[in-house]
Amino acid sequence: MNNAKHAVISGGGSGLGNGLATRLLKRGTHVSVLDLGISDDYQLALNDAANAGASKWQLFKIDITDSGLVKQAVADAINTFGDIDLAINSAGIAVNKVAAETAVDEFQRVININLNGSFNFASAVLPTLKPGARLALLASLAGFIGNYGYSAYSASKFGVVGLATVLRNEYEPKGVHISCVCPPEVKTPMVAQEHATGDPVSLEMKKFAGSLDADYACDKMLQGLDKGHWLIIPGGMAKTTTFIARHMPGLFGSIGLQLVKQTLRRQARA
């Protein structure tokens, strides 16, 4: 949305959320960041972007799982920068473990942040959005494809895709637009941690859809939002993978199982 005057971004203190925030600030959009906190480096990036775009940003330190705090932060953001033109929920976490090794509290934490947090954000901003405004929920390619070792993450992101689909049906008739953003693996600090400690089978599986540089992914995501796209999937390999998974699920499932079996056999021989 090239003409957005005020954007609210959860998870804007780092990763993809920060990348989107800096791009919007450079355009002259005021940005309200909702996050647990922000490092000096990411704060510097936001300051530099704001200076370049003659814009302003503000931080609300909140936990996305606390619906009351999210709602209050949205109200305070509007009091400072005015009506919201673009709202982006990008707060999220991942746990990369096979289901048998995933503790119940780990599973619930991922669901609470990724899925319940998406609903908390949506329910806080949607009543304030006027016709022409847009809400974007960051899901994932994992919202269409259940990868090995990502039971909690995939479950949460399948839920986000479902939530975004329902919100689209409910709010598009009112003139409030909804986007669902489903990137593949993007080289962010969270993903770097996964590669250091993640399950080797799941890491091998993720190669199928490719990995994107964060700058490229953010550019493509913002491009999709500017064009008013409902479903935004950055990356050619990711688009192809999603198409096969959605339209030829039997074939895609067979390919996935073969990749898992091959990887497990290689591990056993090593």
C-alpha positions as CSV (number, residue, x, y, z in Angstrom):
1,M,0.0,0.0,0.0
2,N,2.1,2.9,-1.3
3,N,-0.3,5.5,0.1
4,A,-0.4,4.1,3.7
5,K,0.0,6.8,6.3
6,H,0.1,4.5,9.3
7,A,1.1,0.9,9.6
8,V,0.9,-1.3,12.7
9,I,3.3,-4.3,12.7
10,S,3.5,-7.0,15.4
11,G,6.9,-8.7,15.5
12,G,8.4,-5.5,13.9
13,G,11.3,-5.6,16.3
14,S,13.2,-8.2,14.3
15,G,13.2,-10.5,11.2
16,L,10.7,-10.1,8.5
17,G,8.5,-7.7,10.5
18,N,11.5,-5.3,10.9
19,G,12.3,-5.6,7.2
20,L,8.7,-4.6,6.3
21,A,8.8,-1.8,8.9
22,T,11.9,-0.2,7.5
23,R,10.6,-0.3,3.9
24,L,7.4,1.4,5.0
25,L,9.2,4.0,7.0
26,K,11.4,4.9,3.9
27,R,8.2,5.5,2.0
28,G,7.0,8.0,4.6
29,T,4.6,5.7,6.4
30,H,4.5,6.1,10.2
31,V,4.9,2.7,11.8
32,S,3.8,1.4,15.2
33,V,5.8,-1.6,16.2
34,L,4.3,-4.2,18.6
35,D,7.0,-6.5,20.1
36,L,8.5,-7.8,23.3
37,G,11.5,-5.6,22.7
38,I,14.0,-4.5,20.1
39,S,17.8,-4.7,19.9
40,D,20.0,-1.7,19.3
41,D,20.8,-2.8,15.7
42,Y,17.2,-3.2,14.7
43,Q,16.3,0.1,16.4
44,L,19.1,1.8,14.5
45,A,17.7,0.3,11.2
46,L,14.2,1.8,12.0
47,N,15.7,5.2,12.9
48,D,17.7,5.3,9.7
49,A,14.6,4.4,7.6
50,A,12.5,7.0,9.4
51,N,15.1,9.7,8.7
52,A,15.2,8.7,5.0
53,G,11.4,8.8,4.7
54,A,10.8,11.8,7.0
55,S,8.5,9.5,9.0
56,K,8.2,8.4,12.6
57,W,7.9,5.1,14.5
58,Q,7.0,4.0,18.0
59,L,7.4,0.9,20.0
60,F,4.8,-0.8,22.2
61,K,6.3,-3.5,24.3
62,I,3.6,-6.2,24.5
63,D,3.2,-9.9,24.5
64,I,1.1,-10.9,21.5
65,T,-0.6,-13.6,23.6
66,D,-2.1,-11.0,25.9
67,S,-5.2,-9.8,24.1
68,G,-5.9,-6.9,26.4
69,L,-2.4,-5.5,26.0
70,V,-2.6,-5.9,22.2
71,K,-5.9,-4.1,22.1
72,Q,-4.6,-1.2,24.3
73,A,-1.5,-0.9,22.2
74,V,-3.5,-0.6,19.0
75,A,-5.7,2.1,20.6
76,D,-2.6,4.0,21.7
77,A,-1.0,3.7,18.3
78,I,-4.1,5.2,16.7
79,N,-4.1,8.1,19.2
80,T,-0.6,9.0,18.1
81,F,-0.5,8.4,14.4
82,G,-4.1,8.2,13.4
83,D,-6.2,5.6,11.6
84,I,-4.5,2.4,10.5
85,D,-4.1,1.8,6.8
86,L,-2.1,-1.4,7.0
87,A,-1.9,-3.9,9.8
88,I,0.6,-6.8,9.6
89,N,0.9,-9.6,12.1
90,S,4.4,-11.1,11.8
91,A,5.0,-12.2,15.4
92,G,5.8,-15.9,15.6
93,I,8.1,-18.6,16.8
94,A,9.1,-22.1,15.6
95,V,10.0,-25.4,17.3
96,N,11.8,-27.9,15.1
97,K,11.4,-31.3,16.7
98,V,9.7,-34.5,15.8
99,A,6.3,-34.9,17.4
100,A,7.5,-37.6,19.8
101,E,10.1,-35.3,21.2
102,T,7.8,-32.2,21.4
103,A,6.6,-31.4,24.9
104,V,3.0,-30.5,25.4
105,D,4.0,-27.0,26.7
106,E,6.2,-26.4,23.7
107,F,3.4,-27.3,21.3
108,Q,0.9,-25.1,23.2
109,R,3.4,-22.1,23.3
110,V,3.8,-22.2,19.5
111,I,0.0,-22.4,19.0
112,N,-0.5,-19.6,21.5
113,I,1.9,-17.2,19.9
114,N,1.4,-18.0,16.2
115,L,-2.3,-18.8,16.0
116,N,-3.9,-17.3,19.1
117,G,-1.6,-14.3,18.7
118,S,-2.9,-13.8,15.1
119,F,-6.4,-13.8,16.3
120,N,-5.6,-11.4,19.2
121,F,-4.0,-9.0,16.6
122,A,-6.8,-9.3,14.1
123,S,-9.5,-8.8,16.8
124,A,-7.7,-5.7,18.0
125,V,-7.2,-4.0,14.7
126,L,-10.2,-5.0,12.6
127,P,-12.8,-3.0,14.5
128,T,-10.7,0.1,13.9
129,L,-10.1,-0.4,10.1
130,K,-12.0,1.7,7.7
131,P,-12.9,0.6,4.1
132,G,-9.7,0.5,2.0
133,A,-7.5,-0.6,4.9
134,R,-5.7,-3.9,4.8
135,L,-4.9,-6.6,7.4
136,A,-2.1,-9.1,6.5
137,L,-1.4,-12.2,8.5
138,L,2.0,-13.8,8.1
139,A,1.4,-17.6,7.8
140,S,4.0,-19.7,6.0
141,L,4.4,-22.3,3.3
142,A,4.1,-24.6,6.3
143,G,0.4,-23.5,6.4
144,F,-0.1,-25.7,3.3
145,I,2.6,-28.3,3.7
146,G,3.2,-30.3,6.9
147,N,7.0,-30.7,7.0
148,Y,8.7,-33.4,9.1
149,G,9.7,-32.1,12.5
150,Y,7.2,-29.1,12.5
151,S,4.1,-30.5,14.1
152,A,3.5,-27.4,16.3
153,Y,4.6,-24.9,13.7
154,S,2.6,-26.4,10.8
155,A,-0.5,-26.8,13.0
156,S,-0.3,-23.2,13.9
157,K,0.3,-21.9,10.4
158,F,-2.4,-24.1,8.9
159,G,-4.6,-22.4,11.5
160,V,-3.5,-18.9,10.4
161,V,-4.3,-19.7,6.8
162,G,-7.7,-20.9,7.9
163,L,-8.2,-17.8,10.0
164,A,-7.2,-15.4,7.2
165,T,-9.6,-17.2,4.8
166,V,-12.5,-16.7,7.2
167,L,-11.6,-13.1,7.8
168,R,-11.5,-12.5,4.1
169,N,-15.0,-13.8,3.7
170,E,-16.2,-11.7,6.6
171,Y,-14.5,-8.4,5.9
172,E,-14.0,-8.0,2.2
173,P,-17.7,-7.3,1.7
174,K,-17.2,-4.4,4.2
175,G,-14.4,-3.0,2.1
176,V,-11.6,-4.1,4.5
177,H,-9.0,-6.2,2.7
178,I,-7.3,-9.3,4.0
179,S,-4.0,-10.8,2.8
180,C,-2.4,-14.1,3.8
181,V,1.4,-14.1,3.4
182,C,3.0,-17.6,3.0
183,P,6.8,-17.4,2.5
184,P,9.0,-20.4,2.4
185,E,12.2,-20.6,4.5
186,V,13.7,-17.1,4.8
187,K,17.2,-16.4,6.1
188,T,16.3,-14.7,9.4
189,P,17.8,-15.0,12.8
190,M,15.1,-17.5,13.8
191,V,15.9,-19.7,10.8
192,A,19.6,-19.5,11.5
193,Q,18.9,-20.9,15.0
194,E,16.9,-23.7,13.4
195,H,19.8,-24.7,11.1
196,A,22.1,-24.9,14.1
197,T,19.9,-27.2,16.2
198,G,17.1,-28.5,13.9
199,D,16.3,-32.0,12.8
200,P,18.4,-32.9,9.7
201,V,15.4,-34.6,8.0
202,S,13.2,-31.5,8.2
203,L,16.1,-29.3,7.1
204,E,16.6,-31.5,4.0
205,M,12.9,-31.4,3.3
206,K,12.8,-27.6,3.3
207,K,15.3,-27.5,0.4
208,F,12.4,-28.6,-1.9
209,A,10.8,-25.2,-1.7
210,G,14.0,-23.2,-1.6
211,S,15.3,-20.6,0.8
212,L,15.0,-16.8,0.3
213,D,17.2,-13.9,1.3
214,A,15.3,-11.7,3.8
215,D,15.6,-8.6,1.6
216,Y,14.2,-10.4,-1.4
217,A,11.3,-11.9,0.6
218,C,10.4,-8.5,2.2
219,D,10.4,-6.8,-1.2
220,K,8.2,-9.4,-2.7
221,M,5.8,-9.4,0.2
222,L,5.4,-5.7,0.2
223,Q,5.0,-5.8,-3.6
224,G,2.1,-8.2,-3.1
225,L,0.5,-6.0,-0.5
226,D,0.8,-3.0,-2.8
227,K,-1.0,-4.9,-5.5
228,G,-3.7,-5.9,-3.2
229,H,-3.1,-9.7,-3.5
230,W,-5.0,-12.0,-1.2
231,L,-2.4,-14.8,-1.2
232,I,1.2,-13.8,-1.3
233,I,3.9,-16.5,-1.8
234,P,7.3,-15.0,-2.5
235,G,9.7,-17.2,-4.6
236,G,9.2,-19.2,-7.7
237,M,10.0,-22.6,-6.1
238,A,7.7,-21.8,-3.3
239,K,4.8,-21.0,-5.7
240,T,5.4,-24.3,-7.6
241,T,5.6,-26.3,-4.4
242,T,2.4,-24.8,-3.1
243,F,0.6,-25.4,-6.4
244,I,1.6,-29.1,-6.4
245,A,0.7,-29.5,-2.7
246,R,-2.8,-27.9,-3.2
247,H,-3.8,-29.4,-6.5
248,M,-2.0,-32.7,-6.5
249,P,-1.9,-33.7,-2.8
250,G,-1.5,-37.4,-3.4
251,L,1.6,-36.9,-5.7
252,F,3.1,-34.3,-3.3
253,G,2.6,-36.6,-0.3
254,S,4.3,-39.5,-2.1
255,I,7.2,-37.3,-3.0
256,G,7.5,-36.0,0.5
257,L,7.5,-39.5,2.0
258,Q,10.2,-40.7,-0.4
259,L,12.4,-37.7,0.5
260,V,12.0,-38.6,4.2
261,K,12.8,-42.2,3.7
262,Q,15.8,-41.4,1.6
263,T,17.1,-39.0,4.2
264,L,16.6,-41.4,7.0
265,R,18.4,-44.1,5.1
266,R,21.4,-41.8,4.5
267,Q,21.5,-41.0,8.2
268,A,21.5,-44.6,9.1
269,R,24.4,-45.3,6.8
270,A,26.4,-42.4,8.1
